[in-house]
Amino acid sequence: RKGESRSVQFNVKIPANVRPGSYAIKASAVIGDTAFSRSIRTLTYPHIQTHRFYNDAAVRANVIDLKTRPSKIGYIPGSGDSVPQAIAQMGLNVETIDEHTLAAGDLSRFDTIVVGIRAYQVRTDIVAHNKRLLEFAEKGGTLVVQYQLSGYTQQNLAPFPARQGPRVADENAKVTIVDPAHPIFNVPNKITDADFTGWVQERNLYNFSTMDPKYKGLLESHDVNETENAGGLVVADIGRGKYVYCSYSLFRQLPAGVPGAYRLLANILAFNG
């Protein structure tokens, strides 16, 4: 009847041998002899006329050519992102590292630890126990730090000296792979220029602007009329392990279903000593 609603759950099965690409999944509701296949949004405010927007009831699903390497991932949430869900979608084992585990738990059971966006700015416990994260890498683990505000390097929380600042606001800015032979661009997925197409909102933010020679910049990108910058994806050896700083906005690309972001993240998670 008028005003009533009903939620219906259903599964969508991907047929075998589907080629990678973007596909529309449409829905319709049949009542009697009438099929309804459009959604409606109503915009109502006292000071304007009521507006109704009609769209096809559809969602886009991306089928991605993606390879992964099995590993145990620990994730330290920051200021809210859906990266852990994306890692789980890739079929990898991901576990949230809570405050207790970060402070006193056994971190050696993880192959890779990923720090969420702006985590060092919103969680004092991560700053307090940063040494444990660096020690995890020194003992053979891979520590991946997603973009942080400039206080991250100002407080000397990175393993070696660096300064932050630049960003690339143009999501279509050219990205140059500085070292095509590096494992992050080859294992388990071959990363090419095509993986940087279809990005949304921006390329990166709070890149390293200056950095110790122990760091190696792997990607270069910059806005028009800005200087070149290779501080958006940076790696370094630390003890027996690896350190990665990634300011490329994977946290925006993954919810948008950008294939290249999934492929790049899979390679970063597979990067180890």
N, C-alpha and C positions, 0 to 999 in steps of 0.2 A: 504494500500500500504506500501511498504518498508519505515521504519522510522516513521510510524504513530503509535499512541497508543490510547487506549480508557480505561477509568475507568468505572467500573460497580459496583454498589452497590447491595447487596443482604442480606437477613436476614437468619440466621440459627436458627431454632426452635429446642429446646431440647425436645425429646419425653418424655412422662410421664413415671415415674417409672424407670428412668435410674439409674443404680447403680453408686455410687461414683467411680471415676477412671479417667484415662487419655485417651482421644480419639483423633484420627487424623481426621481432616476435610480436605478433598482433593478438589482440584478445577481443572477444565479443560476448555479449550476454543476450540470450534469446528468451523472450517472454511472449508466450503464445506464438503468433506467426511473425513477430517483429524482432529483428536483430539490432542490437545497439553496439556500435563499435567506436564511439567517440567519447572522450571525457570532457567534462566541463569544469571550468574554474570561474568563480564569481568574485568580482572585485566591487566591494560596497563600502562607501564612506559617506557620511552625512553631507559633505560639501560638494560631491560630484554625482553624476548620474551613474546608476548601476551598469557595470559592464560584464559581459560573459564571454569567456574565451573557450573555443571548442578545438580539440586536437584529437587526432587518431589515438586510440588506446593501444599504444605500442611501446616496446622497449627495445633498445639495441643491445645485442650481445656480440662480443668480439671473440672470435676463435683465434688463438695465438699459437704461433710456432715457437714452442718454449721447451727448453731442456733444463733440468735441475740436477744438482748433486745432493744426495742425502746428507743431512747434517742436523745437529741439534742446535737450535737457535734460541738464545735468551733475549727478550725484548724489555727495555726499560722505558715505560711510557713517559712522554713529556707533556706538551701542551695540547694534546688531543690530535690524533691522526688515526687513519685506518690502515697503516702499513702492516701491523701484525695480522689483520684479516687477509690482506693481500698475500702475505707470506704463507698463511695457512691454505689459501686458495691454490697456491702453487704446489701443494701437497707436501710441504716441508713441516717438520716438527718444531713448533714455536711455543715457547712458554714465557709468561710474564714474570719478570723478576721484581718481586715486591721489596719493600723497604727492609724487611728482616733478612731476606736472602742477600740483598746487596750489602748489608752491613756485616753479616757473619756467616752466610751460607757458602756452600761449596760451588764456586763458579767454574771449577775445572771440568765439570760435567758437560759444559757447553762447548761446542766448536767455535761458535761465533756469538758475540753479544752486540746488539744493535741499540743505540741510544736514540730515543725519539726527539723530534724537533723541539727546540727551546727548552729541553729538559734541564739544562744547567741553570736556566733562569727561573724556573718555576718550582724546582725541588732542591732544597738545601741539602738533603741527604745525599744526592748524587755528587754535589761539590765536596761534601765531607768525606765521601768514600771513593773519590776519583782515583786515588792511589791504588785501590784494589782492582779497578778496571785496567789501569796501566800494567799492573803486575800480572793480570790475567793474560794480557797480550805478551808480555815478556816471557811468560812460561810456555808460549806456543799457540795461544788463541788468536782470533781475529777480532779486533774491536772496531766497529763501524759507528761513527758519530755523524748523525744527520745535522742539518744546518742549526747553528746556535747563534745567538746574538754576539756582538763584539766583546762582551765581558768574558766570553769563553777563553779567548787568547790573552786578554788583558790580565786575567787572573792566573795565567800560566797553567791552565788545565790541560792543554794539549801536550803531547810528549816532548815536543821541541818548540823553540820560539817561532811565533808567527803573528801576523796582524791581519785583521779582517776589515771588510768594508764594501768592496764592489758588489754589484748585482747585475744581472742581465734581465731586464724587464720584458724584452721582446721575445715572445715564445717561439718566433720563427727565426731568431738570430742564428747565423751559421755556427755550427759546432764542429770543431776540428779535432780529430783523434790524434793526439800528439805522438803516441807510441802504439801503432797498430799491432805490434807483436806482443804487447803486454797481455798476461793471462786474463785480466778483467775484460778484455775485448775478444777473447777467443774461447774461454772455458766457462761453462759448457756451450754457450751460444756465441756465434760469430756476430759481433756488433759492427754495424756499418752506418753510413750516413742516414740510411732509411729509418733507423731506429730513433732518430730525432725529429721525425715528421709527425704532425698531428698533435703536438704538445699544446697545453692550455695554460693561459694566464702569464707564465714566465718561464725562463730557463732555470735561473738559480738566484740565490741571495746570500749575502754575508760570506762571500768567497774569501779565501786567503789572498791578501794583497801583497804581502811580503812574507817570506818563509825561509826557515833554515834549509841549508843544502841537503839535509837528510830527507826532506820531503821531495816527492816527485809529482808534478802536475801532469795529469793524463789527458785532460780535455781543455781546449781553449775556446772561449766564446766571449763576445762583447757586443754591446749595443753600438749603433751607428754613432760615429764621432767620439767613441770612448776608446781607451787604450786596451791593448790585448791583455787577457787575464787567463792564466791556466790554473787558478786556485780554487776551482769549483769541485774538482774531483782529485783528491790528493792522497797519495799512499806513502807509507814509510815502514821500514823494518824497525821493530822494537824488540830487542832480545831475540827469542826464537819465534816470535809471532809477527803479526801485521797490524798496522793501524791504517784506517781509512777515514778521511773526512769528505763527506759528500753533501755539498750545498745545492746540488741539482734537485729541483722540486719534485722528487718522486712522490711525495705525500699528496701532491695535487694530481699527478698523472695517473696514479694507480686507481683511484676511485673513478676517473674518467675512462678507464679501460685502454689507456695508451699502450700498445703492444711493446714498444721499445723500452718503456719504463720497467715493465715486468722482466724483460730479457736482461736489461742492465742490472737490475736488482738481483736476479738469480746469479749472475756472474760475480757480483760483489760478495754475495753470501757464500759463494764457492771458493773465494780467494783465501788461501791459507799458506802457511809456511811449508 
